[in-house]
Amino acid sequence: MNNEGTPDYKKAVITLLYQLADDDYLFSYRGSEWLGLAPHIEEDVAFSSITQDTMGHANLYYTLLEELGEGTSDALSQLRPKEERCNSLLVERPNGEGYYKEAPNYDWGYAIARNFVYTTAKKAKIDALKASSYAPIREVAMKISTELYYHQMHWTTWFTQLCTATEESRSRMIAALQEVMKDAGDLLSFGQSVTDITACELIESEAAIKERWLAIVTPTFEAVEIPIPELPAPIINGRNGQHTDDLTSAIETMSEVYRSDLAASW
């Protein structure tokens, strides 16, 4: 019984859409900071393309929220304060020390580990959305699936290569993976709205999605002979609006141009 059409159902749909949209929006922003900094030009182009695709995925979710009366997609992505964001902790973490405009000292190993974990988790979620009781979400999941197939393949290839290339690259990837997993506790969580979201049959349960994620990553971890890391209990849960100051500075940077003229048509 999903109570489709009731106020509680609409509230659950909106809550889930914010989580999906904010995840892809922040993940895309962190990817954009790598523009011009990737190890070689072909990767710079590929990474930029994936980042642009992911921003498009966020826009699909924000547009659904706009259609539900939550405000314009631009305002939802640019103007909401930290406390209203529902992204996971993993995507708000900076790429490393420094600033992308000045002396960026980013860690490529961390980027690959984060992108691999995030993209495989996203794959598990998208597959779990394909039987959603809310038709617009089902349709968006189908659209995203095609591009996500290539994103997952790209980051899995990088992850595998760096975990098996040399002793140094392997040790650095293991260290990077450990850092990534510290922030991954809320990645497959729906936070305090879990009961409402699953009762409305908008997506599969957290446990079912975790099983999907394990099925996706197991062949890769077996191939590189690294134990599958445990998803820890959340340090803080971004699904409940709990975030770090890293998100505050990210929002300020992301919305700087948009806030400069709120009446402009972009």
N, C-alpha and C positions, 0 to 999 in steps of 0.2 A: 504494500500500500504506500504510494509515494505522495499522496495528497496534492497531485498536480493541480495548479490553478489557485491554490490557497495562498494567503499572505506568508505563511511559514515556508511554503515551497519556494516562493519567489525570494525570500530572505536567504534560504540555503543556496539557491542558484547564484545570487549576488556574492555571497561569501566565497564560494568556490571560484567564481570568475576573478575576484580580486587576487586570490592566491596564485592562480595560473598566470594572470596578466603581470603581476608585480614580479614574479619569479623571472619570466622571460625578459621583462623590461630591464631589471637590474643586471641580469646575466649579459644581456646585449650591451649595456653601458660599459661593463668591465671589459668586454671584448673590444669595444671601440677604442679603449685606451691603449690597445696594442698596435693601433694603426701606425705603420712605419717602423715598428720595433720588432717584428717577427724575425726569425733567424735568416730567412731568405725571401726574395721578392715573390716567388710563387706562393709561399705560405702566407705572406702578407695579403695577397689577393684572395686566397682561399678563406683565411680567417675573417677578412672584411666581408666577404660574401655571406658566410655563415652568420656573422653578427647582424648583417642587414636582414637576412631571412628571419632571424629570431626576433628582431624588433617588429617585423611584420606580424609574427605570431602574437606578440603582445598586443599589437593594435587590433587584431581580430577579437581578442577577448575584451579589450576596452570598448570596442564598438558595440559588442553585445551588451555591455553595461550601459552604454549610452542609450541603446534601444530600450533598456529597462528603466530609463529615467534617472540615471545616476549622475548625469552631467555629460559634457562633451568629452570625447576620448582624449583630446589634447589636455584639457584641464585635469582629468583623472590621472594622467601619466605625469604631468609636470608640477601640479600645484598642491597635491596632498602632502601633509606633513608626515614626519617619520612615524608618529603614533598611529596613523591610519593605514600604513603599509602592511601588507601581509606576506611579503617575500620571505624566503628562508634565509637564515643567517649566512649560509655558504655564499650566496651571490652578492652580498653586500660587502664582504671582505675585500680590501684593496688588493691589487696585483702584487704589491711589494712596497719597498721603501721608495720615497721620492714622489714626484708628481709628473704626469705624462708630458706636461709642457716644459718641465725643468728637471733635469737630472733623474729621470726614471731609472730605478734600479730593480727592475721586475725580474721575477724568477720564472723562466720558461717551464721548468719542471712542475712548479706549482700550477701554472696555467693549464698544462696538459692533464695533470691529475684532477684538477677541479672540473675541466671541461668534460673529461671522460665520465666522472661520477655524476655530474649534473645531467649530461645528455642521456646516459643510460637510465637514470631515474626518470627523466622526462619521457623516454620511450615507454617505460613501464606505465606511467600515468596516462599517456595518450592512448595506449592499448586498452587501459581500464576505463577510458571514457567512451569507447566506441559503442557501448551498449547503454549509454546514459539515457535516463528517462526524459531529458531535455533535448529536443531535436536540434536546436542551434548549436549546442555543445558537441553533439555527435558529428554534425557537419563540419565544424571547425577541426575536430580531431582527425577526420579523414583528410582534410586539406593539408594539415601539418605533417601527416605521416610520411608523405612522399619526400619532402625536403629533409625531414628528420632522419630518414634512412641514410642519406648521404652524410649528414652531420655525425651520426653515430659511427659510421664507417671511418670517417676522417679521424676523429679523435681516438678511436680504438687502434687505428694504424699507428698513430704517433705514440700512444701509450705503450703498445707492444714493442715498438722499435726502441724507445728509450729505456724500457725495462730489461732489454736483452742485448743492447749494443755493447757496452763496456761495463766494467765493475763500477767505475765512477758514476756513469749515467744511471745504473741500476740503484746504487745506494742513494743517489739524490732523488730518484723517483719514489723510493720507499719512504724517505723522509718527507717528501712533498705529500704523498698519499696520507701519511699520518696526520699532517697538518690539516689537510682537507677534511678528513673524517671527523676531526674534533668539532667542526662546524656543521656536520651533516645530520645532526640528530633530529632536526625538524623538517628535513627535506621531503620525507614521505608522510609527514603528519598533516592532519587537518585542524590541529589545535583544539580549542574548546568547542568548536562547531562540528566535531567528528560525528556525533550521533545524528544531528540534523541532516548533514550532507549524505551520509550513508543511508539513513532511513528514507530519504527522498529518492534513493536509487540513482543519484546523479553520477556516481563513479563507484568502482568496486571498493571494498574495505581496505584499510591500511595494511592489514595482514596479507591480503591477496596481492596488493601492489608490491609489497616487499618480496613475496614469492616470485612475482614476475621479474623484479629487479635481479634477484639472485640467479634466476634462469638465464637472464641476459648476460650478466658479468662472469658467471662461472667459467665458461670456455676460455675467456681471455685470461683470467687469473690462473687457470690451470696451465695455459700455454706459456705464461711468463714465470710459472712456478713461484707465485707469491700467494700466501693465504688470503682468502676473501676477508676484508676488514668488516668488523661488526659496526652496524649503525648504532651509535651511542644514544643514551637518553639526552634529550635537548638540554643544552646549557641554559639558553633562553629560547622561547618559541616565537619565531617571527610571525607565525599564523595568528598569534594573539596580540600582535602589535608591539611585541618586545624586540627592540633592536639596539644596535650599538651606535656610537657617534660616527662610525664610518658611513652609515647610511645618511646621516645629517649632511655631511660634507658632499656625498655623492649627489644628493638631491639639489643642493645649492649649485653645484657645477652643471648638472643636467638641465636645470631650468633657468640658467642665467640668461640665455638669449630670449626664451619665451617670456620671462618676467619683465624683460626690458620694454616690451610693448604688448600688453595684454589684449589690445584692440586690433592688433595686426592680423592679417590673414596669411597663414604660413603654407 
